Amino acid sequence: MKILCLTSRSCSVLLDPEGLYQAREKRTLKLNGEDRGEEYRSVSSLFDLEPDTEYTLESRTDSGETESLTFRTKKELCTLDVRDFGAKGDGVTDDTAMLQAAILCCPAGGRVLIPAGEYATGPLFLRSHMMLEIADGAVLKLLTDRMKFPILPECIPAENPDGEVLMGLWEGNSEEGFASALTAFDTEDTTIIGEGVIDGRGGEGDWWVNPKEKRIARRGHLLYTQRCKGLTVQGITFMNSPSWNLHPAFSEDLDFIDIQIRAPYESPNTDGFDPECCRNVRLLGTEISVGDDCIALKSGKIRIGKKYKHPCEDVEIAWSAMLDGHGGVTLGSEMAGGIRNVRVHHCYMRGNDRGLRIKTRRGRGKDGVIDDILFEKVRMDGVKMPLIVNSMYFCDPDGHSEWVQTREKQPVDDTTPRIGTIRFEQVEATGCKACAGYVLGLPEKPAEHIALKDCSFSFDPAAEPLVPVMAEQVEKCCRRGLILKNVDKVTLDHVTYDGIEGPWIDAENVGEMEER
């Protein structure tokens, strides 16, 4: 066992390093000798702990293997109960001011406690060196009237090297946006824990109506950060966001442990977790089921990427489940600042349109480099297209233009992005439909190295033809193997397949091909 996250009131533990989201065996847990129930997942969390107290956690598998772990919770200065600040928690009274007052009054090292109840609230702004606990049975119900939401300007002039301070971001550009349920600017050492729920109520207002239309400002999120350092989010359930659920931006040292992110499959642009221009990020033990990409790593469109040159980097995603969304784990398409050093491992995906997905296009720029990416020990069930690398993604107003979509070589210049080394190892996919993988590089800048090792693919015999990638001039396919276009080097090491139709490899403009 290994501690992943420890606070004054909670602890998250990795029980099974070789499990996926679900552990290989069920475990029975005891804390200081008292039963804490059964755990089927690889990552488990303990709440309702006392500060500065020693605990011993015991784990026993069905096969009789036992482990124990002793830890001491962190110290805590004080607790501020939002009920003492006048919050009603009756689901009707607007509790925004009372909740915000408790946050503003919290001294460094203190805790703001939101006990069980339903709290109707607008956006709340967090501070440094504090912990917000949304307890079991507590629900923050976001107001549905956008007129009651603060607006974040897109950016403001500033006497700094950049000449501006970014405020609102929308799909890779600086734009006016509504504040999010939890919003943080320039904070340090902030913690959000608990078994409670943040409900954005996206389907109850008009957030999901004409979602691409800008009405007053762009839709907000359930969590949005700018320039924050040292943020921990543990245990919380996020649901029904107006737009993307969690959107940390230009932030670093971020831990998201044992959280749940949910939205209906048909809800528009409700991405689960979209870190943008962030560094040192961990998402562990998390379950996501949403109406768009479950996870999408980003680094802005061309203005943001060219000006700030701030990649999304040093990211770990593990022991998590991505269910039903358009993409399981996606890199891009807003990635003009680059994405690098990403490891996705011990994850499970089910029913996604595309599993492990890279999206870019002409116009993302020379700083838009995706490199040093490892997808390892991932299992997929019923994912239509497991592996996708698409350099002609038809997003943005000009996405269908001849310049973006042409298969003819274009000049390599400051607008040309690059895909470096992408590795897929121990990926097991069953119930595939369209193809095992589709790589569409740029003819003028092919993907440099695509490597598959110890991977297996089997196909749904009842599959129907589907378009595998979102680009022009791509035909539907069904039960195909690997389709490779514009790649410098392809390495296939112990890759197996079952139930395909036609050749295993369909290659066009592929340089070096190595099979073992």
DRENROPA-998200 format. One line per field, with one value per residue (C-alpha): chain; y negated, z, x negated. Coordinates in steps of 0.1 Angstrom, whole numbers, plus 5000, padded with zeros to 4 digits. Each point is the difference from the previous one (the first is absolute). Layout:
chaine = [A / ...] .
north = [Y / ...] .
up = [Z / ...] .
east = [X / ...] .
//
This chain:
chaine = [A / A / A / A / A / A / A / A / A / A / A / A / A / A / A / A / A / A / A / A / A / A / A / A / A / A / A / A / A / A / A / A / A / A / A / A / A / A / A / A / A / A / A / A / A / A / A / A / A / A / A / A / A / A / A / A / A / A / A / A / A / A / A / A / A / A / A / A / A / A / A / A / A / A / A / A / A / A / A / A / A / A / A / A / A / A / A / A / A / A / A / A / A / A / A / A / A / A / A / A / A / A / A / A / A / A / A / A / A / A / A / A / A / A / A / A / A / A / A / A / A / A / A / A / A / A / A / A / A / A / A / A / A / A / A / A / A / A / A / A / A / A / A / A / A / A / A / A / A / A / A / A / A / A / A / A / A / A / A / A / A / A / A / A / A / A / A / A / A / A / A / A / A / A / A / A / A / A / A / A / A / A / A / A / A / A / A / A / A / A / A / A / A / A / A / A / A / A / A / A / A / A / A / A / A / A / A / A / A / A / A / A / A / A / A / A / A / A / A / A / A / A / A / A / A / A / A / A / A / A / A / A / A / A / A / A / A / A / A / A / A / A / A / A / A / A / A / A / A / A / A / A / A / A / A / A / A / A / A / A / A / A / A / A / A / A / A / A / A / A / A / A / A / A / A / A / A / A / A / A / A / A / A / A / A / A / A / A / A / A / A / A / A / A / A / A / A / A / A / A / A / A / A / A / A / A / A / A / A / A / A / A / A / A / A / A / A / A / A / A / A / A / A / A / A / A / A / A / A / A / A / A / A / A / A / A / A / A / A / A / A / A / A / A / A / A / A / A / A / A / A / A / A / A / A / A / A / A / A / A / A / A / A / A / A / A / A / A / A / A / A / A / A / A / A / A / A / A / A / A / A / A / A / A / A / A / A / A / A / A / A / A / A / A / A / A / A / A / A / A / A / A / A / A / A / A / A / A / A / A / A / A / A / A / A / A / A / A / A / A / A / A / A / A / A / A / A / A / A / A / A / A / A / A / A / A / A / A / A / A / A / A / A / A / A / A / A / A / A / A / A / A / A / A / A / A / A / A / A / A / A / A / A / A / A / A / A / A / A / A / A / A / A / A / A / A / A / A / A / A / A / A / A / A / A / A / A / A / A / A / A / A / A / A / A / A / A / A / A / A / A / A / A / A / A / A / A / A / A / A / A / A / A / A / A / A] .
north = [5000 / 4965 / 4966 / 4978 / 4971 / 4991 / 4970 / 4992 / 5018 / 5026 / 5024 / 5017 / 5032 / 5021 / 5035 / 5018 / 4986 / 5026 / 4996 / 4977 / 4978 / 5032 / 5019 / 5036 / 5012 / 4987 / 4988 / 4997 / 4969 / 4993 / 4967 / 5002 / 5033 / 4988 / 5013 / 4975 / 5023 / 5016 / 4983 / 5012 / 4971 / 4996 / 4966 / 4995 / 4969 / 4996 / 4970 / 4987 / 5004 / 4978 / 4976 / 5008 / 5036 / 5033 / 5027 / 5035 / 5013 / 5038 / 5016 / 5036 / 5015 / 5029 / 5022 / 4992 / 4975 / 4974 / 4966 / 4972 / 4963 / 4975 / 4963 / 4967 / 4974 / 4965 / 4972 / 4976 / 4965 / 4998 / 5008 / 4974 / 5016 / 4981 / 5004 / 4977 / 4974 / 5002 / 5026 / 5018 / 5031 / 5003 / 5001 / 4968 / 4972 / 4984 / 5009 / 4984 / 4971 / 5022 / 5026 / 4974 / 4982 / 5032 / 5004 / 4965 / 5002 / 5033 / 4994 / 5018 / 5037 / 5000 / 5020 / 4988 / 5027 / 5003 / 5026 / 5021 / 4980 / 4985 / 4966 / 4978 / 4980 / 4979 / 5002 / 5001 / 4986 / 5020 / 4987 / 5013 / 5022 / 5012 / 5032 / 5002 / 5031 / 5009 / 5027 / 5032 / 4990 / 4964 / 4988 / 4966 / 4993 / 4974 / 4972 / 5002 / 4963 / 4988 / 4964 / 5009 / 5011 / 4978 / 4996 / 5005 / 4976 / 5017 / 4982 / 4967 / 4977 / 5004 / 4987 / 5034 / 5016 / 5013 / 4966 / 5018 / 5023 / 5028 / 5004 / 5018 / 5029 / 5017 / 5029 / 4988 / 4963 / 4971 / 4991 / 4986 / 5029 / 5005 / 5009 / 5037 / 5017 / 5000 / 4974 / 4994 / 4974 / 4999 / 5022 / 5023 / 5031 / 5003 / 5033 / 5011 / 5033 / 5019 / 5025 / 4972 / 4989 / 4969 / 5000 / 4975 / 5006 / 4995 / 5015 / 4980 / 4965 / 4990 / 5009 / 5030 / 4980 / 4987 / 5008 / 4984 / 4967 / 4974 / 4985 / 4972 / 5021 / 5036 / 5028 / 5008 / 5032 / 5017 / 4993 / 4974 / 4989 / 4975 / 4998 / 5022 / 5021 / 5029 / 5010 / 5033 / 5012 / 5033 / 5020 / 4975 / 5009 / 4974 / 5002 / 4982 / 4972 / 4971 / 5007 / 5018 / 5014 / 4994 / 4975 / 4991 / 4976 / 4987 / 5019 / 5025 / 5027 / 5012 / 5031 / 5014 / 5032 / 5023 / 4976 / 5007 / 4979 / 5005 / 4985 / 5015 / 5014 / 4975 / 4970 / 4975 / 4995 / 5013 / 5013 / 5015 / 4989 / 4974 / 4987 / 4972 / 4988 / 5019 / 5017 / 5029 / 5013 / 5033 / 5014 / 5033 / 5024 / 4980 / 5010 / 4978 / 5003 / 4969 / 4985 / 4993 / 5010 / 5015 / 4985 / 4975 / 4985 / 4966 / 4970 / 4973 / 4990 / 4980 / 4967 / 5016 / 5025 / 4976 / 4973 / 5021 / 5031 / 5019 / 5038 / 5024 / 5023 / 5025 / 5016 / 5034 / 5016 / 5033 / 5026 / 4981 / 5009 / 4980 / 5011 / 4991 / 4966 / 4990 / 5006 / 5019 / 4981 / 4973 / 4977 / 4968 / 4987 / 4966 / 5007 / 4971 / 4999 / 5037 / 5031 / 5021 / 5027 / 5015 / 5035 / 5017 / 5034 / 5026 / 4985 / 5015 / 4987 / 5011 / 4989 / 4970 / 4989 / 4997 / 5013 / 4985 / 4970 / 4973 / 4970 / 4971 / 4981 / 4976 / 4966 / 5012 / 4987 / 5011 / 5000 / 5025 / 5031 / 5032 / 5022 / 5026 / 5015 / 5035 / 5018 / 5032 / 5028 / 4988 / 5022 / 4991 / 5016 / 4990 / 4970 / 4993 / 4988 / 5007 / 4980 / 4968 / 4974 / 4973 / 4971 / 4987 / 4996 / 4978 / 4977 / 4962 / 4978 / 5009 / 5036 / 5013 / 4976 / 5013 / 4988 / 5021 / 5030 / 5003 / 5032 / 4981 / 4989 / 4964 / 4978 / 5008 / 4967 / 4984 / 5014 / 5036 / 5023 / 5031 / 5035 / 5017 / 5034 / 5016 / 5035 / 5024 / 5029 / 5029 / 4986 / 5026 / 4991 / 5022 / 4993 / 4976 / 4988 / 4978 / 5006 / 5008 / 4967 / 4972 / 4976 / 4970 / 4979 / 4969 / 5008 / 4971 / 5010 / 5037 / 5014 / 5009 / 5034 / 5021 / 5030 / 5029 / 5027 / 5030 / 4987 / 5021 / 4991 / 5020 / 4989 / 5000 / 5024 / 4978 / 4967 / 4975 / 4977 / 4968 / 4970 / 5005 / 4965 / 4965 / 4988 / 4995 / 5027 / 5028 / 5029 / 5022 / 5033 / 5031 / 5026 / 4986 / 5003 / 4971 / 4972 / 4980 / 4968 / 4977 / 5015 / 5000 / 5032 / 5027 / 5027 / 5030 / 5024 / 5030 / 4985 / 5025 / 4997 / 5020 / 4995 / 4974 / 4998 / 4993 / 4995 / 4992 / 4971 / 4973 / 4977 / 4968 / 4978 / 5020 / 4999 / 5027 / 5029 / 5025 / 5030 / 5026] .
up = [5000 / 4993 / 5011 / 4971 / 5019 / 5036 / 5017 / 5036 / 4994 / 4972 / 4984 / 4966 / 4996 / 4970 / 5009 / 4967 / 4979 / 4973 / 4999 / 4976 / 5014 / 5015 / 5021 / 4991 / 5032 / 5025 / 5033 / 5035 / 5018 / 5037 / 5015 / 5035 / 5003 / 4990 / 4968 / 4971 / 4976 / 4967 / 4971 / 4964 / 4986 / 4998 / 5017 / 5032 / 5022 / 5037 / 5013 / 5034 / 5015 / 5029 / 4995 / 5013 / 5008 / 4993 / 4981 / 4988 / 4969 / 4995 / 4967 / 4994 / 4966 / 4993 / 4994 / 5035 / 4992 / 5028 / 5001 / 5025 / 4998 / 5028 / 4995 / 5019 / 4987 / 4996 / 5026 / 4997 / 5014 / 5003 / 4984 / 4987 / 4995 / 4973 / 5021 / 5025 / 4973 / 4992 / 4972 / 5000 / 4979 / 4992 / 4962 / 4996 / 5018 / 4980 / 5022 / 4978 / 5023 / 5031 / 4984 / 4986 / 5034 / 5017 / 4973 / 5003 / 5038 / 5000 / 5014 / 4985 / 5011 / 5007 / 4986 / 4987 / 5006 / 4979 / 5019 / 4986 / 4982 / 4966 / 4995 / 4971 / 4990 / 4974 / 4992 / 5030 / 5000 / 5019 / 5020 / 5007 / 5030 / 5007 / 4998 / 4988 / 5011 / 4983 / 5023 / 4992 / 4994 / 4990 / 4965 / 4985 / 4975 / 4976 / 4992 / 4965 / 4993 / 4982 / 5009 / 5035 / 4989 / 5001 / 4967 / 4996 / 4974 / 4973 / 5011 / 5016 / 4992 / 5025 / 5007 / 4996 / 4973 / 4982 / 5001 / 5012 / 5026 / 4986 / 5016 / 4979 / 4976 / 4976 / 4978 / 4998 / 4996 / 5025 / 5001 / 5026 / 5020 / 5029 / 5033 / 5009 / 5030 / 5016 / 4986 / 5011 / 4988 / 5012 / 5030 / 5017 / 5021 / 4997 / 5007 / 4992 / 5015 / 5009 / 4989 / 4990 / 4966 / 4978 / 4977 / 4971 / 4990 / 4964 / 4987 / 5023 / 4987 / 4965 / 5001 / 4976 / 4976 / 4969 / 5019 / 4974 / 5001 / 5022 / 5022 / 5021 / 5006 / 4994 / 5022 / 5032 / 5016 / 5034 / 5007 / 4983 / 5011 / 4987 / 5011 / 5030 / 5017 / 5023 / 4996 / 5013 / 4992 / 5016 / 5002 / 4985 / 4975 / 4972 / 4978 / 4973 / 4993 / 4978 / 4978 / 5007 / 5035 / 5013 / 4983 / 5017 / 4980 / 5002 / 5034 / 5015 / 5026 / 4997 / 5015 / 4992 / 5019 / 5002 / 4985 / 4979 / 4969 / 4984 / 4973 / 4976 / 4968 / 4979 / 5021 / 4978 / 5006 / 5035 / 4999 / 5033 / 5007 / 4978 / 5015 / 4977 / 5001 / 5033 / 5015 / 5025 / 4999 / 5015 / 4993 / 5019 / 5010 / 4981 / 4981 / 4972 / 4978 / 4981 / 4967 / 4983 / 5006 / 5035 / 5002 / 4976 / 5006 / 4984 / 4996 / 4982 / 4964 / 4980 / 5019 / 5034 / 4988 / 4981 / 5027 / 5032 / 4986 / 5031 / 4993 / 5018 / 5015 / 5026 / 5002 / 5016 / 4995 / 5017 / 5016 / 4984 / 4980 / 4969 / 4990 / 4970 / 4991 / 4965 / 5009 / 5029 / 5003 / 4974 / 4993 / 4983 / 4978 / 5017 / 5005 / 4984 / 5031 / 4998 / 5020 / 5013 / 5026 / 5005 / 5014 / 5000 / 5017 / 5017 / 4986 / 4988 / 4972 / 4990 / 4971 / 4990 / 4963 / 5001 / 5027 / 4999 / 4978 / 4987 / 4981 / 4983 / 4967 / 4978 / 5017 / 5035 / 4995 / 5004 / 5038 / 4997 / 5005 / 5014 / 5012 / 5026 / 5004 / 5016 / 5001 / 5021 / 5015 / 4987 / 4995 / 4977 / 4996 / 4971 / 4991 / 4963 / 4990 / 5026 / 4987 / 4981 / 4989 / 4978 / 4987 / 4979 / 5027 / 4985 / 5029 / 5000 / 4974 / 4973 / 5009 / 4968 / 4978 / 4972 / 5019 / 5031 / 4982 / 4968 / 4996 / 4980 / 5017 / 5013 / 5010 / 5034 / 5019 / 5033 / 4997 / 4997 / 5031 / 5007 / 5014 / 5014 / 5017 / 5011 / 5017 / 5007 / 5022 / 5014 / 4986 / 4998 / 4981 / 4995 / 4981 / 4976 / 4971 / 4973 / 5003 / 5025 / 4993 / 4975 / 4997 / 4977 / 5000 / 4980 / 4966 / 5006 / 5036 / 5006 / 5034 / 5011 / 5018 / 5009 / 5020 / 5012 / 5023 / 5015 / 4988 / 4990 / 4981 / 4994 / 4981 / 5005 / 4973 / 4998 / 4995 / 4974 / 4979 / 5017 / 4991 / 5022 / 5002 / 4999 / 4967 / 4964 / 4974 / 5025 / 4990 / 5024 / 5009 / 5020 / 5017 / 4985 / 5015 / 5001 / 4974 / 4999 / 4979 / 5001 / 5027 / 5001 / 5020 / 5013 / 5025 / 5006 / 5027 / 5009 / 4988 / 4995 / 4985 / 4995 / 4977 / 4976 / 4963 / 4975 / 5006 / 5035 / 4988 / 4975 / 4996 / 4979 / 5001 / 5028 / 5003 / 5022 / 5010 / 5026 / 5011 / 5026] .
east = [5000 / 4989 / 5014 / 5010 / 5016 / 5000 / 5018 / 5011 / 5033 / 4994 / 4977 / 4999 / 4981 / 4989 / 5010 / 4992 / 4972 / 5006 / 5038 / 5019 / 5028 / 5013 / 4975 / 4992 / 5015 / 5025 / 4986 / 5014 / 4987 / 4996 / 4989 / 4985 / 5017 / 5035 / 5017 / 5000 / 5018 / 4990 / 4981 / 5000 / 4979 / 4963 / 5001 / 5020 / 5006 / 5007 / 5019 / 5013 / 4965 / 4987 / 4971 / 4965 / 5010 / 4983 / 5019 / 4992 / 5018 / 5002 / 5009 / 5009 / 5008 / 5023 / 4970 / 4987 / 4972 / 4997 / 4983 / 4999 / 4991 / 4995 / 5004 / 5006 / 5025 / 4988 / 5006 / 5029 / 5004 / 5038 / 5033 / 5025 / 5035 / 5019 / 5032 / 4985 / 4997 / 5038 / 5000 / 5034 / 4993 / 5037 / 4996 / 5020 / 4982 / 4972 / 4970 / 4973 / 4991 / 4999 / 4978 / 4977 / 4998 / 4988 / 4973 / 4988 / 4998 / 4981 / 4965 / 4970 / 5000 / 5038 / 5029 / 5033 / 5026 / 5032 / 5020 / 5029 / 5027 / 5008 / 4984 / 5013 / 4970 / 4983 / 4963 / 4976 / 4965 / 4973 / 4970 / 4965 / 4990 / 5035 / 5020 / 5036 / 5019 / 5033 / 5011 / 5020 / 5036 / 4991 / 5009 / 4990 / 5028 / 4989 / 5025 / 5015 / 5004 / 4969 / 5008 / 4989 / 4966 / 4969 / 4982 / 4963 / 4985 / 4980 / 4968 / 4991 / 4970 / 4971 / 4966 / 4983 / 4979 / 5031 / 5018 / 5031 / 5015 / 5022 / 5034 / 5026 / 4991 / 5023 / 4988 / 4964 / 5007 / 5003 / 5037 / 5024 / 5014 / 5024 / 4983 / 5001 / 5015 / 4966 / 4976 / 4964 / 4975 / 4963 / 5006 / 4975 / 5005 / 5038 / 5018 / 5036 / 5011 / 5031 / 5026 / 5024 / 5013 / 4997 / 5029 / 4998 / 5036 / 4991 / 5032 / 5023 / 4990 / 4992 / 4963 / 5004 / 5023 / 4981 / 4968 / 4976 / 5018 / 4984 / 5027 / 4986 / 4969 / 4988 / 5013 / 4981 / 4988 / 5003 / 4963 / 4978 / 4966 / 4974 / 4964 / 5005 / 4974 / 5006 / 5037 / 5014 / 5035 / 5010 / 5032 / 5025 / 5027 / 5003 / 5031 / 5020 / 4976 / 5011 / 4969 / 4967 / 5001 / 4964 / 4979 / 4967 / 4979 / 4964 / 4998 / 4976 / 4996 / 5036 / 5014 / 5035 / 5005 / 5030 / 5025 / 5031 / 5010 / 5034 / 5022 / 5026 / 4985 / 5020 / 4989 / 4980 / 4963 / 5000 / 4964 / 4990 / 4965 / 4982 / 4967 / 4987 / 4964 / 4995 / 4970 / 4996 / 5035 / 5013 / 5035 / 5003 / 5028 / 5026 / 5032 / 5012 / 5032 / 5009 / 5014 / 4966 / 4964 / 4995 / 4965 / 4985 / 4965 / 4997 / 4976 / 5020 / 5005 / 4975 / 5001 / 4997 / 4974 / 4978 / 5001 / 4996 / 4982 / 5014 / 5004 / 5021 / 4974 / 4990 / 5035 / 5009 / 5035 / 5004 / 5023 / 5030 / 5031 / 5011 / 5035 / 5022 / 4985 / 4989 / 4963 / 4985 / 4967 / 4995 / 4970 / 5011 / 5014 / 4991 / 4963 / 4981 / 4978 / 4991 / 5007 / 4972 / 4989 / 5035 / 5005 / 5034 / 4999 / 5022 / 5032 / 5033 / 5022 / 5035 / 5022 / 4981 / 5001 / 4962 / 4977 / 4965 / 5002 / 4977 / 5015 / 4981 / 5002 / 4981 / 5000 / 4992 / 4964 / 4964 / 5003 / 5029 / 4978 / 5015 / 4971 / 4989 / 5035 / 5004 / 5034 / 4993 / 5021 / 5034 / 5030 / 5029 / 5034 / 5022 / 4979 / 5008 / 4965 / 4974 / 4969 / 5003 / 4974 / 5016 / 4981 / 5029 / 5026 / 5028 / 5006 / 5003 / 5018 / 4973 / 4998 / 5015 / 4980 / 4978 / 4968 / 5008 / 5013 / 4979 / 4979 / 4974 / 4968 / 5002 / 4970 / 4986 / 5001 / 5010 / 5035 / 4989 / 5004 / 4980 / 5007 / 4970 / 4999 / 5033 / 4997 / 5028 / 4990 / 5021 / 5033 / 5027 / 5032 / 5030 / 5032 / 4983 / 5021 / 4985 / 4962 / 4973 / 4983 / 4999 / 4970 / 5003 / 4969 / 4993 / 4983 / 4976 / 4993 / 5007 / 5005 / 4965 / 5003 / 5031 / 4991 / 5023 / 4987 / 5019 / 5033 / 5031 / 5032 / 5031 / 5031 / 5038 / 5013 / 5032 / 4981 / 5014 / 4978 / 4989 / 4978 / 4969 / 4986 / 5016 / 4984 / 5011 / 4994 / 5001 / 5023 / 5019 / 4984 / 5009 / 4978 / 4968 / 4965 / 4975 / 5005 / 4968 / 4995 / 4970 / 4978 / 4962 / 4996 / 5023 / 4990 / 5022 / 4988 / 5022 / 5033 / 5028 / 5035 / 5032 / 5030 / 4987 / 5011 / 4973 / 4963 / 4987 / 4979 / 5011 / 4971 / 4995 / 4969 / 4985 / 4962 / 4985 / 5022 / 4987 / 5020 / 4991] .
//
